[in-house]
């Protein structure tokens, strides 16, 4: 599981969700949590730790704070402490889909695939439709990491069917795999994307780069023509005209 995606998942959900039945941080604690997350996203780990530890003192059972601490430990390459914070979050919010999905993503990153998919399965049966779509997405990327392509395709198709907004993240993942020359993974992600949502200038551009990489001249020209017809003013089309693959 890519660290960037895991981080985005944590940062997106922590700021938008509350803690049912738990003591939430006071005003000062909330500010510290928000500052900690900002510093965390910027890679300023010392400042992130300082603020998150103060938020933790204010609300030691708040799963948002515990998840943020887990993410901090991940960025500090302290997997053992990260797992401890994930487990504390799970203890305090055992049926919270966000906790389950983030813990599953962490376990997948460690290569503990069976345990990861167990968390995704638990998240999928929660009441939150968002958590269910997230679990399908996380499971899909985890299957992709395992090179279990049929399962990856199935779960990612379901995720996009339930939440079309996940298409942008999928395209970003396809670009990462293409740049690493991980062609099977990139191919699968582009297929899922174009099966689920209309083509964009960026998705066509990735197809062009893919075709150029594999020296598929006919496909490169075909996607270039689609780019010219549908997105003639796009920067991607300008790159195509300049042969900047």
Helices and strands as residue ranges (DSSP letters): H 3-14, H 27-41, H 45-58, H 63-75, H 79-92, H 97-109, H 113-124, H 129-145, H 149-162, G 164-166, H 167-179, H 183-196, H 201-213, H 217-230, H 235-241
